[in-house]
């Protein structure tokens, strides 16, 4: 579907080689069908699949004939998914019963297996009533979503200490479970998470994700929707279950705010001190105002969850699920230095012809040329996103995920289409921020201000990878560097973010649409 110029930028001059990307504008939809996501697990835990199916059947009988081939097909797909996940759960029950009946099974293990079988017969078809049932039901929803959506592992289990708290508190109070038994169940989930595969569906996907983290997020702490602190005993138990586990799953995160209990902060610090890099900390007092600025209601913003490596989502409110594209700022800069070309592809025109950089009299002219190249890549990123809007509903429809999403289900429309009423946030990422800022600082200072060498000499040095130009290399290394609280370098990063986001604002297509910049410098450099 892609226009030739967009296809060329993404896949290189050999546009038919769709398993190899140029690295100029990186897209990840060739190895996943959705952006990092989170399900409304509580919907299934509280209602059960049977109730959701009966509601879909009732709605199917009531729809207009005119909607039979749109809303009707959506509802039929929901019903099929309901049957499928219940059938799937019952197969686990069958297997547990088979193992329980083996002669070599010990009595203790037989009791455990029979309990597992009974729980799998009950959930997710019916509402969960105990902690183990709730955890099992959430696990089924999580795994079924992984089967439906190729999300490269970036699927969150949500605010687990809030979702499971009513079941845990009731079981502890009624003596149905001990704290240690609950911890063992949690640890069993973490082991299962570590077995989940990163899905590899193309050579380009493999080269990016081989050895990559799965990012199965679990987030604890933070605030309730009324603004009060959400920390509970399950928050501590999840932290304890993570401590000392020799695996990196779950991808644990903690929401921190001004009223986070001191005791909880100390426990978080103890776990971080183990050196595994977990939990990561998300600041409510930065993230919630950010969502408010994007038009998200306050109570809704307070319920955000971690998804992916550092991203977050607002369940049942965000509606855009497609992966985002990534502008390589290093490539945009190369195009300025080579009049729309990059050395990797020789004389092939990959960007805009912004002129011979040796003819630029001022740094402002050079920077203006960069802006044109950068914005041109942004434009093609959005063209690629518009193609996903057409292709994904047809080939990557997600009826189960859509059925659980409140807005999607109300409108009987797949989440890959334009669901109304929430926030449709699209990302155009930018990679290489420090490389870009360092490069601009070196060019401005050494070429235009101090005139240590000419633009022509710099380009020759770069094309030779500084071989024979070691003096120029050393001067560039000694130029101001990003990350040192140096306003001389920071100005370029700030200006890039300004014109990047200003362009995106001009491309907004509807009142519920937000197009944002995102920085993931410690992962996207691989691609």
Secondary structure, DSSP 8 states (H G I E B T S, - for coil): ---HHHHHHHH-SSTT-TTS--SSEE--TTS-SS-SEE--HHHHHHH-HHHHHHHHHHHHHHS-GGGIIIIIHHHHHHHHHHHHHHHHHHHHHHHHHHHHTSTT--HHHHHHHHHHHHHHHHTTTS---SHHHHHHHHHHHHHHHHHH---TT-EE---HHHHTHHHHHHHHHTTSS-HHHHHHHHHHHHHHHHH------SHHHHHHHTT-----EEEEESB-TTSSB---HHHHHHHHHHTT-SS--SEEEEEE-TT--HHHHHHHHHHHHTSS--SEEEEHHHHHHHHHHTT--HHHHTT-EEETTTEEE-TTTB---S--EEEEHHHHHHHHHTTT--GGGTT---S-----GGG--SHHHHHHHHHHHHHHHHHHHHHHHHHHHHHHHHHS--HHHHHHSHHHHHHT--TTS---SSBEEEEEEEE-HHHHHHHHHHIIIIIIIS-SS-HHHHHHHHHTTTTT-HHHHHHHHTS--TTS--HHHHHHHHHHHHHHHHHHHHT--STTEEEEEE--TTTTTT-
